[in-house]
Amino acid sequence: MIKINKLVIPVAGLGTRFLPVTKGVPKEMLPIVSKPTIMILLEEAIDAGIEEVLFVINSRKECIKTFFEMEELYEGKVDDIKEITQSIKINYVYQEKPLGSGDAILKAKDFVGNNPFAIIYGDDLIKGKSAIKELIIDYDKYQSNIIGISKADSKDLSKYGIIEFKENNEINRIIEKPNINEAPSNYAVLGRYIFNPEIFECLEQLKMQSKNEYQLTEAMTMLMKKQKFYGCKFSGKYFDIGSKIGYLKANIEYALDNDELSIELKEYLKNLSI
Ligand code: G1P
């Protein structure tokens, strides 16, 4: 059986929903309590047995690189970062122009080679069991492309790619950001994917979409004509940390789980007269 051991994390977006802070700090570096999101994402990947990761960054996001470089000054104080760097090999590639998710993933072609691989989006945080591990379990079962999905509120369907099912968990198509009345289900695509390497042939044929971007969803639609796709209903709770409200919710829930903070935070929230 083929082992999924490579992961791509695209983090070269502009973070426009979270300006002005994202002009200076990548949204993926903003803290969830005290850890930047990318650290939590790598812990999810390590839990799934991933051995090598490629961050798709740009030159304004060099601080992601420096974050993982170990400095003598911090010796013994950041053991959880050291544990990550010892468990997973970290690589970088540059996407200087924000030309969309399709263009970002295509930058990973050489890194991936000719095996199936995983993708985690840098602004999609899933709390609970490792979601990418759940997708890998489904890949082992179906031996085909897997997309991480979860139910979304009807008011949010127009923010996501929405799944039209064939039967059971097989996917018929994905409608990108539909109007509520055109959504074929309430299952949304939420930033976790396993693809066969043939996705790169489709990415190479992509035409530019609206907003001058190449869309990963278009490449999936092309590959769906030749290969099967299945939805993995991951069990964790999803947070869109690229939005202000999603980021705040994530911080509250992770802090409520933190031994150092939970008692005082619960007390504080209870006493807030809202
Ligand atoms: C992208 C995808 C969309 C997905 C979403 C959340 O949209 O195109 O299918 O539902 O991420 O992971 P974006 O948020 O980049 O506009």
Residues whose N, C-alpha, C, O or C-beta is under 5 A from the ligand:
A	BS01	G1P	D124 K159 Y160 G161 V189 L190 G191
